[in-house]
Amino acid sequence: MAFFGLDVASRGLLASRNALNVVNQNITNSTTKGYSRKVATIRASNPAPASGAGMLGTGSELVSVDRIRDDYLDTKVWGEQSVTTEWSNKSEYLQQISDIMCGTDVLNAGDAVNEFFTAYSKYAKDPSDTNRVVFQQAGEDFVNSFNSMATDLEELQNTLNIELKSQVNEINSLADRLARMNKEIYDLEVRGQDANTLRDERALLIEELSQFADIKYEERNCGKLQNGKDDIRVSISIGGMTLVNHFDTAKLELVERGVKANPEDIDGLYDIKWETGNSFNVKSGSLKAILDVRDGTGNSIDNFTKGVPYYMKQINEFARTFVKAFNEGIKGNDTTAANKSMGHADGYVSSSKPGDALPHIRFFTMDKMSSAEFAVDVDGNPIDETDLEARNALYDNVTAKNLSLSKDVIESIGNIFSTKNIGDLDDTGTLYGLVSFREDKSLFEQGNVEDVISSWISTIGSQVQNSEKLQENHEATLQQLQNNRDAYSGVSLSEEMTEMLKYQQLYQSCAKMINVMSGIYDTLINAI
Amino acid sequence: MRLTNNILMSNLLTNLTKSEERSNKLQTQIQTTKLFSKPSEDPAAAAKAYRYRTQLSKIEQYIKNTEDGMEQLTAQEEALSSYNELLQRARELNVQATGVTLNDENRNAIATELEQIKGQMVSLMNTSYNGKYVFSGFQTDQKLVNDKTGHYAIDIDASEQIKYEVGTGNPVTINTIGTDVFGEGKTGDKPEAIQIMDNLITALKNDGANIQNHIADIDKIQENVLSATTDIGARYNRLETTKTQLEGEEANIESYKSINEDTDIVEAYVKLVSEQSVYQAALNVGSKIIQPTLLDFLR
């Protein structure tokens, strides 16, 4: 027991220096993302029998450095993270649909349609060449606005599809990294070493993963290891299917659709599958946002979000019904002669000469076809113009994307409807009659032309508004949960400063103790 | 709850960002003078804004139509009133020609004046406005009456009424069918008044032997013209009333539209100022909370 006092004091020096190191580590990492504070536990070391009676304390020692982290709080954060990401991405995607459907400034929405009617009304009132040119241009603008809506929607669907691919790849690579990290942590912990830093890193990776989908994190106790420790294994699953199981992963695969889910879809859309062949289900996260908006028809049980296919169908139906009513005077699919009004194809055009047969010119066709190319049956023979069913069927393949002015009208304004009797220049009543469908409340499901466009504005508007609200709510909840977690695991500088002072003073006191002990021994040694 | 520096920071940041967002929205509202530019900011108002604009574009067109219709009717009314004056003069000349014994010179003078009147009548029947013949029914590119012979040059059907839309499903006829006013007839027939002029002129040139009294006929024509003029006047009044109504409606919708989408600048400005003071306060408080740690007191 020689130099016992010096020994005790030096243990104190060591313990306080180690504790100061932990404080130091905490302070330097106080802003590090995902860092959990560490707490040094110092315990009195085992006492030794004193000379004489009782036990004598042998000083203090650092027994452990613990990572302060609560799995429960993590799980809450991860769950909220995936919902928050879903809604923030959905808001962004739906806003893009809104921009496509309503323009970047809603106060200009539907201008092309209104302008078409205004230009036509001017033309109907005064069928001069000047007004004919203006109307032709308005027709061109109308067609262009629908063409670009369709192209932009397709482009959005394509972008989402590409984004889906890159996210699935990212999930697979995260799965690999997590499996590797599980192994490193397991190996360290089996050997009884500290894997605190790696555990922080793994939690960060899982948090990253939770943005993509709703994940479930589990630590299972699989019995005892040879060295007597618990055999703890980690698994992470999505939609009930295991993505990472201990050191193994199950990957996701992208399968290009053979058959389109919706006729409006573009080619080459991917479905996600597990490499095991099982189908992939996701309830939230950025994948859910992509799938909802990319595939949302608004009426399927699986996906009732009104996404790209819904709006594509809307503009296709609108364009088809609109041009059919203008060209043929057929309202919707009502082919009874009594309900038909005069259409563009039923009259003479301004270049018709006395004695000419009815030219049956269509103002709109698809893919810039001429009326003669357009008005044919399935076998390519000209249709019977008195057969309303046949005329109705011409529009089955018209979409917002392929809609165009007819070649006849593009080439000459002389091919624009002018009258029902050659020579009647100013038959304004008949001319106005061509657009009487504008006010027809039974033309569309939603009502008349105006009702359809305003329903688009309010539908997409409330969709975006709704997802922005949800995004805001979830962001607030997420922040609250992150704060809760931070309150538990985060570094408080004031706290660390107190600790620092505490251990600094401990260190100083121990040093002083050495001084005193040294004095004692000095006295003793010199006295001999 | 244990508060860490990161929690303080992130809370401060969130609050500042929210305040900035509100200020930014108010600034945009003031700068653009519009309450919203995206449907999501107020879906119902955005849909309404579209409806108001559509209604306004229709009403503007209807107002333009009433104005143009009124111009057309005015042109017809003026033509018919000149025509009526000519008929009046012809009636006087007819009285002169039959009433007193005339010498050749007087008869020739009357015949010459009637010739002139006939010429003027023909040109009135072919009155054009904005390059369109107003009495020719739908065939506004065709003269009603042949300039040289005075015969009808075209056939007009009574149904050839040019209609302008001055409201939804509210057409107003803005032309007057020539044959209704000037007498029924097909191509090659002569309008009644022209026929009378011709008869008088021929008789006067033939020593005045067979001069007939056409006064009763002329009276009848005048009556006809008068009723046509009255009809034009009635339609003109209807257009005028419609126009007043439309303008009232336009003003109403403009004001609804403005309430719906325009920023109340004063209100927005006051809100912005208060928002900015909130922001300043948040910044001040934030800087005070975040700065001090125990570190500041360890010297």
Interface residues (C-beta under 8 A of the other chain):
Chain A: S30 T31 Q95 S98 C102 T104 D105 V106 L107 A109 G110 N114 F117 T118 S121 K122 A124 K125 D126 T419 N421 G423 D424 L425 D426 D427 T428 G429 Y432 E439 E450 I453 S454 S455 I457 S458 T459 I460 G461 S462 Q463 V464 Q465 E468 Q479 Q482 N483 N484 D486 A487 Y488 G490 V491 S492 L493 S494 M497 T498 L501
Chain B: M1 R2 L3 T4 N5 N6 I7 S10 N11 T14 K34 F36 S37 K38 P39 S40 E41 D42 P43 A44 A46 A47 K48 A49 Y50 R51 R53 T54 S57 K58 Q61 N65 D68 N130 K132 G137 F138 Q139 T140 D141 Q142 E160 Q161 I162 K163 Y164 E165 T168 G169 P171 N175 E261 T293 L294 L295 L298
